Amino acid sequence: MAQGAVDELAALLADRTRVLGPDHPDTLTARHDLAWWRGESGDVQGAVDELAALLADCIRVLGPDQFGTLAARHALTRWRGQAGDVQGPAEA
């Protein structure tokens, strides 16, 4: 089930990037969702890597205090914990 979500979200992300551009808030949301489901499918390190890149882009595009940025930071913290990195900061 989770892998199906990853596949569908990857296709959605490609479409949103093509139509809206890489910095559009809806594209950033699709990246967040894809990373989350990648972790749920068992690719925890892939989720961490994608969320770290997403957090950097959210800070650049949205600012450090916007909801999407905070959500990316939260997700990165969660998946880093799942990866065993309980000491690492949730920073890009």
PyMOL CGO cylinders between C-alpha atoms (Angstrom):
from pymol import cmd
from pymol.cgo import CYLINDER

trace = [
    CYLINDER, 0.00, 0.00, 0.00, 2.71, 2.50, 0.93, 0.3, 1, 1, 1, 1, 1, 1,
    CYLINDER, 2.71, 2.50, 0.93, 4.68, 1.76, -2.23, 0.3, 1, 1, 1, 1, 1, 1,
    CYLINDER, 4.68, 1.76, -2.23, 1.59, 2.54, -4.30, 0.3, 1, 1, 1, 1, 1, 1,
    CYLINDER, 1.59, 2.54, -4.30, 1.36, 5.92, -2.59, 0.3, 1, 1, 1, 1, 1, 1,
    CYLINDER, 1.36, 5.92, -2.59, 5.05, 6.54, -3.36, 0.3, 1, 1, 1, 1, 1, 1,
    CYLINDER, 5.05, 6.54, -3.36, 4.51, 5.73, -7.02, 0.3, 1, 1, 1, 1, 1, 1,
    CYLINDER, 4.51, 5.73, -7.02, 1.43, 7.96, -7.32, 0.3, 1, 1, 1, 1, 1, 1,
    CYLINDER, 1.43, 7.96, -7.32, 3.03, 10.84, -5.46, 0.3, 1, 1, 1, 1, 1, 1,
    CYLINDER, 3.03, 10.84, -5.46, 6.15, 10.63, -7.62, 0.3, 1, 1, 1, 1, 1, 1,
    CYLINDER, 6.15, 10.63, -7.62, 3.95, 11.04, -10.69, 0.3, 1, 1, 1, 1, 1, 1,
    CYLINDER, 3.95, 11.04, -10.69, 2.05, 13.91, -9.05, 0.3, 1, 1, 1, 1, 1, 1,
    CYLINDER, 2.05, 13.91, -9.05, 5.31, 15.62, -8.10, 0.3, 1, 1, 1, 1, 1, 1,
    CYLINDER, 5.31, 15.62, -8.10, 6.56, 15.42, -11.68, 0.3, 1, 1, 1, 1, 1, 1,
    CYLINDER, 6.56, 15.42, -11.68, 3.33, 16.99, -12.93, 0.3, 1, 1, 1, 1, 1, 1,
    CYLINDER, 3.33, 16.99, -12.93, 3.29, 19.74, -10.30, 0.3, 1, 1, 1, 1, 1, 1,
    CYLINDER, 3.29, 19.74, -10.30, 6.92, 20.58, -10.98, 0.3, 1, 1, 1, 1, 1, 1,
    CYLINDER, 6.92, 20.58, -10.98, 6.23, 20.77, -14.71, 0.3, 1, 1, 1, 1, 1, 1,
    CYLINDER, 6.23, 20.77, -14.71, 3.03, 22.83, -14.40, 0.3, 1, 1, 1, 1, 1, 1,
    CYLINDER, 3.03, 22.83, -14.40, 3.62, 24.95, -11.30, 0.3, 1, 1, 1, 1, 1, 1,
    CYLINDER, 3.62, 24.95, -11.30, 7.40, 25.02, -10.98, 0.3, 1, 1, 1, 1, 1, 1,
    CYLINDER, 7.40, 25.02, -10.98, 9.70, 23.67, -8.28, 0.3, 1, 1, 1, 1, 1, 1,
    CYLINDER, 9.70, 23.67, -8.28, 9.11, 26.46, -5.75, 0.3, 1, 1, 1, 1, 1, 1,
    CYLINDER, 9.11, 26.46, -5.75, 5.31, 26.55, -5.80, 0.3, 1, 1, 1, 1, 1, 1,
    CYLINDER, 5.31, 26.55, -5.80, 3.80, 25.72, -2.38, 0.3, 1, 1, 1, 1, 1, 1,
    CYLINDER, 3.80, 25.72, -2.38, 1.75, 22.86, -3.88, 0.3, 1, 1, 1, 1, 1, 1,
    CYLINDER, 1.75, 22.86, -3.88, 4.93, 21.35, -5.34, 0.3, 1, 1, 1, 1, 1, 1,
    CYLINDER, 4.93, 21.35, -5.34, 6.66, 21.63, -1.97, 0.3, 1, 1, 1, 1, 1, 1,
    CYLINDER, 6.66, 21.63, -1.97, 3.66, 19.89, -0.36, 0.3, 1, 1, 1, 1, 1, 1,
    CYLINDER, 3.66, 19.89, -0.36, 3.89, 17.06, -2.88, 0.3, 1, 1, 1, 1, 1, 1,
    CYLINDER, 3.89, 17.06, -2.88, 7.58, 16.68, -2.05, 0.3, 1, 1, 1, 1, 1, 1,
    CYLINDER, 7.58, 16.68, -2.05, 6.71, 16.49, 1.65, 0.3, 1, 1, 1, 1, 1, 1,
    CYLINDER, 6.71, 16.49, 1.65, 4.04, 13.87, 1.07, 0.3, 1, 1, 1, 1, 1, 1,
    CYLINDER, 4.04, 13.87, 1.07, 6.32, 11.81, -1.18, 0.3, 1, 1, 1, 1, 1, 1,
    CYLINDER, 6.32, 11.81, -1.18, 9.12, 11.84, 1.39, 0.3, 1, 1, 1, 1, 1, 1,
    CYLINDER, 9.12, 11.84, 1.39, 6.71, 10.84, 4.18, 0.3, 1, 1, 1, 1, 1, 1,
    CYLINDER, 6.71, 10.84, 4.18, 5.33, 7.89, 2.23, 0.3, 1, 1, 1, 1, 1, 1,
    CYLINDER, 5.33, 7.89, 2.23, 8.82, 6.89, 1.16, 0.3, 1, 1, 1, 1, 1, 1,
    CYLINDER, 8.82, 6.89, 1.16, 9.58, 6.49, 4.86, 0.3, 1, 1, 1, 1, 1, 1,
    CYLINDER, 9.58, 6.49, 4.86, 6.35, 4.60, 5.43, 0.3, 1, 1, 1, 1, 1, 1,
    CYLINDER, 6.35, 4.60, 5.43, 7.30, 2.22, 2.62, 0.3, 1, 1, 1, 1, 1, 1,
    CYLINDER, 7.30, 2.22, 2.62, 10.53, 1.35, 4.44, 0.3, 1, 1, 1, 1, 1, 1,
    CYLINDER, 10.53, 1.35, 4.44, 12.97, 3.76, 2.79, 0.3, 1, 1, 1, 1, 1, 1,
    CYLINDER, 12.97, 3.76, 2.79, 13.72, 5.69, 5.96, 0.3, 1, 1, 1, 1, 1, 1,
    CYLINDER, 13.72, 5.69, 5.96, 17.04, 7.09, 4.76, 0.3, 1, 1, 1, 1, 1, 1,
    CYLINDER, 17.04, 7.09, 4.76, 15.42, 8.20, 1.49, 0.3, 1, 1, 1, 1, 1, 1,
    CYLINDER, 15.42, 8.20, 1.49, 12.78, 10.04, 3.52, 0.3, 1, 1, 1, 1, 1, 1,
    CYLINDER, 12.78, 10.04, 3.52, 15.47, 11.73, 5.62, 0.3, 1, 1, 1, 1, 1, 1,
    CYLINDER, 15.47, 11.73, 5.62, 17.46, 12.78, 2.56, 0.3, 1, 1, 1, 1, 1, 1,
    CYLINDER, 17.46, 12.78, 2.56, 14.41, 14.16, 0.75, 0.3, 1, 1, 1, 1, 1, 1,
    CYLINDER, 14.41, 14.16, 0.75, 13.12, 15.99, 3.82, 0.3, 1, 1, 1, 1, 1, 1,
    CYLINDER, 13.12, 15.99, 3.82, 16.51, 17.59, 4.49, 0.3, 1, 1, 1, 1, 1, 1,
    CYLINDER, 16.51, 17.59, 4.49, 16.54, 18.96, 0.93, 0.3, 1, 1, 1, 1, 1, 1,
    CYLINDER, 16.54, 18.96, 0.93, 12.89, 20.00, 1.25, 0.3, 1, 1, 1, 1, 1, 1,
    CYLINDER, 12.89, 20.00, 1.25, 13.51, 21.83, 4.51, 0.3, 1, 1, 1, 1, 1, 1,
    CYLINDER, 13.51, 21.83, 4.51, 16.30, 23.87, 2.91, 0.3, 1, 1, 1, 1, 1, 1,
    CYLINDER, 16.30, 23.87, 2.91, 14.00, 24.79, 0.02, 0.3, 1, 1, 1, 1, 1, 1,
    CYLINDER, 14.00, 24.79, 0.02, 11.09, 25.64, 2.34, 0.3, 1, 1, 1, 1, 1, 1,
    CYLINDER, 11.09, 25.64, 2.34, 13.30, 27.97, 4.37, 0.3, 1, 1, 1, 1, 1, 1,
    CYLINDER, 13.30, 27.97, 4.37, 14.50, 29.63, 1.16, 0.3, 1, 1, 1, 1, 1, 1,
    CYLINDER, 14.50, 29.63, 1.16, 11.06, 29.93, -0.47, 0.3, 1, 1, 1, 1, 1, 1,
    CYLINDER, 11.06, 29.93, -0.47, 8.62, 30.25, 2.44, 0.3, 1, 1, 1, 1, 1, 1,
    CYLINDER, 8.62, 30.25, 2.44, 10.76, 31.49, 5.32, 0.3, 1, 1, 1, 1, 1, 1,
    CYLINDER, 10.76, 31.49, 5.32, 11.68, 29.78, 8.58, 0.3, 1, 1, 1, 1, 1, 1,
    CYLINDER, 11.68, 29.78, 8.58, 8.39, 30.30, 10.41, 0.3, 1, 1, 1, 1, 1, 1,
    CYLINDER, 8.39, 30.30, 10.41, 5.82, 29.37, 7.77, 0.3, 1, 1, 1, 1, 1, 1,
    CYLINDER, 5.82, 29.37, 7.77, 3.62, 26.31, 8.39, 0.3, 1, 1, 1, 1, 1, 1,
    CYLINDER, 3.62, 26.31, 8.39, 5.06, 24.30, 5.50, 0.3, 1, 1, 1, 1, 1, 1,
    CYLINDER, 5.06, 24.30, 5.50, 8.58, 24.87, 6.76, 0.3, 1, 1, 1, 1, 1, 1,
    CYLINDER, 8.58, 24.87, 6.76, 7.63, 23.83, 10.27, 0.3, 1, 1, 1, 1, 1, 1,
    CYLINDER, 7.63, 23.83, 10.27, 5.88, 20.72, 8.92, 0.3, 1, 1, 1, 1, 1, 1,
    CYLINDER, 5.88, 20.72, 8.92, 9.01, 19.78, 6.96, 0.3, 1, 1, 1, 1, 1, 1,
    CYLINDER, 9.01, 19.78, 6.96, 11.16, 20.27, 10.07, 0.3, 1, 1, 1, 1, 1, 1,
    CYLINDER, 11.16, 20.27, 10.07, 8.76, 18.09, 12.10, 0.3, 1, 1, 1, 1, 1, 1,
    CYLINDER, 8.76, 18.09, 12.10, 8.76, 15.32, 9.49, 0.3, 1, 1, 1, 1, 1, 1,
    CYLINDER, 8.76, 15.32, 9.49, 12.55, 15.42, 9.21, 0.3, 1, 1, 1, 1, 1, 1,
    CYLINDER, 12.55, 15.42, 9.21, 12.86, 15.07, 12.99, 0.3, 1, 1, 1, 1, 1, 1,
    CYLINDER, 12.86, 15.07, 12.99, 10.48, 12.10, 13.00, 0.3, 1, 1, 1, 1, 1, 1,
    CYLINDER, 10.48, 12.10, 13.00, 12.23, 10.21, 10.22, 0.3, 1, 1, 1, 1, 1, 1,
    CYLINDER, 12.23, 10.21, 10.22, 15.69, 10.96, 11.61, 0.3, 1, 1, 1, 1, 1, 1,
    CYLINDER, 15.69, 10.96, 11.61, 14.48, 9.40, 14.84, 0.3, 1, 1, 1, 1, 1, 1,
    CYLINDER, 14.48, 9.40, 14.84, 13.26, 6.35, 12.91, 0.3, 1, 1, 1, 1, 1, 1,
    CYLINDER, 13.26, 6.35, 12.91, 16.71, 6.14, 11.33, 0.3, 1, 1, 1, 1, 1, 1,
    CYLINDER, 16.71, 6.14, 11.33, 18.27, 6.10, 14.81, 0.3, 1, 1, 1, 1, 1, 1,
    CYLINDER, 18.27, 6.10, 14.81, 19.55, 9.68, 14.74, 0.3, 1, 1, 1, 1, 1, 1,
    CYLINDER, 19.55, 9.68, 14.74, 17.97, 10.91, 17.96, 0.3, 1, 1, 1, 1, 1, 1,
    CYLINDER, 17.97, 10.91, 17.96, 20.70, 13.49, 18.59, 0.3, 1, 1, 1, 1, 1, 1,
    CYLINDER, 20.70, 13.49, 18.59, 20.80, 15.19, 15.20, 0.3, 1, 1, 1, 1, 1, 1,
    CYLINDER, 20.80, 15.19, 15.20, 19.16, 18.59, 14.81, 0.3, 1, 1, 1, 1, 1, 1,
    CYLINDER, 19.16, 18.59, 14.81, 16.30, 19.01, 12.36, 0.3, 1, 1, 1, 1, 1, 1,
    CYLINDER, 16.30, 19.01, 12.36, 18.12, 21.50, 10.19, 0.3, 1, 1, 1, 1, 1, 1,
    CYLINDER, 18.12, 21.50, 10.19, 18.75, 21.54, 6.50, 0.3, 1, 1, 1, 1, 1, 1,
]
cmd.load_cgo(trace, "trace")
